[in-house]
């Protein structure tokens, strides 16, 4: 569980990121702010919201074929790593 200060900070940081994203429409800065939330407040609800918003940005910016190709590469690498551990 997070303490009140951390929770308050994560809420404020998320509000900033959300404003950059949807009010200012500055996707680059919003993306960076969402990443900051993931790194600084990984165990907060806002980290989950930030992950979702990053996915929205990726879907808006990256062609669908590139997303699928990247996902397949990640899955293949994960399978290879698991197989090499056994």
C-alpha positions as CSV (number, residue, x, y, z in Angstrom):
1,X,0.0,0.0,0.0
2,X,1.2,3.5,-0.8
3,X,1.5,6.3,1.7
4,X,-0.7,9.4,1.4
5,X,2.0,11.7,0.0
6,X,3.0,9.2,-2.7
7,X,-0.6,8.7,-3.6
8,X,-1.2,12.4,-3.8
9,X,1.9,12.9,-5.9
10,X,0.9,10.2,-8.3
11,X,-2.6,11.7,-8.7
12,X,-1.1,15.1,-9.4
13,X,1.4,13.7,-11.9
14,X,-1.3,11.8,-13.7
15,X,-3.5,14.9,-13.9
16,X,-0.5,16.7,-15.5
17,X,0.0,13.9,-18.0
18,X,-3.7,13.7,-18.8
19,X,-3.8,17.5,-19.4
20,X,-0.8,17.3,-21.7
21,X,-2.4,14.4,-23.5
22,X,-6.0,15.5,-24.0
23,X,-6.1,19.3,-23.3
24,X,-2.8,20.4,-24.9
25,X,-2.6,17.5,-27.3
26,X,1.1,17.3,-26.7
27,X,1.6,13.6,-27.1
28,X,5.3,13.6,-26.7
29,X,5.3,15.3,-23.4
30,X,2.3,13.3,-22.2
31,X,4.1,10.1,-23.1
32,X,7.2,11.2,-21.2
33,X,5.0,12.1,-18.2
34,X,3.2,8.7,-18.3
35,X,6.6,7.0,-18.4
36,X,7.7,9.0,-15.3
37,X,4.6,7.8,-13.4
38,X,5.4,4.2,-14.3
39,X,8.9,4.6,-12.9
40,X,8.2,6.7,-9.9
41,X,4.9,5.3,-8.8
42,X,4.7,1.7,-10.1
43,X,2.4,0.4,-7.4
44,X,-0.3,3.1,-7.7
45,X,-3.6,3.0,-9.6
46,X,-2.2,5.9,-11.7
47,X,0.6,3.6,-13.0
48,X,-2.1,1.3,-14.4
49,X,-3.9,4.3,-16.0
50,X,-0.6,5.5,-17.4
51,X,0.0,2.2,-19.1
52,X,-3.4,2.4,-20.7
53,X,-2.8,5.9,-21.9
54,X,0.6,5.0,-23.3
55,X,-1.2,2.2,-25.3
56,X,-3.6,4.8,-26.6
57,X,-0.7,7.0,-27.8
58,X,1.1,4.0,-29.4
59,X,-2.1,3.0,-31.2
60,X,-2.6,6.6,-32.5
61,X,1.0,7.0,-33.6
62,X,2.4,3.7,-34.7
63,X,1.0,1.8,-37.7
64,X,-0.9,-1.4,-36.8
65,X,1.5,-3.6,-38.7
66,X,4.5,-2.3,-36.7
67,X,2.7,-2.8,-33.4
68,X,1.9,-6.4,-34.3
69,X,5.5,-7.1,-35.5
70,X,6.9,-5.7,-32.3
71,X,4.5,-7.8,-30.2
72,X,5.5,-10.9,-32.1
73,X,9.2,-10.2,-31.5
74,X,8.6,-9.6,-27.8
75,X,6.7,-12.9,-27.5
76,X,9.3,-14.8,-29.5
77,X,12.1,-13.4,-27.3
78,X,10.1,-14.3,-24.1
79,X,9.5,-17.9,-25.4
80,X,13.2,-18.2,-26.3
81,X,14.2,-17.0,-22.8
82,X,11.9,-19.5,-21.1
83,X,13.1,-22.4,-23.3
84,X,16.7,-21.5,-22.6
85,X,16.1,-21.6,-18.8
86,X,14.8,-25.2,-19.0
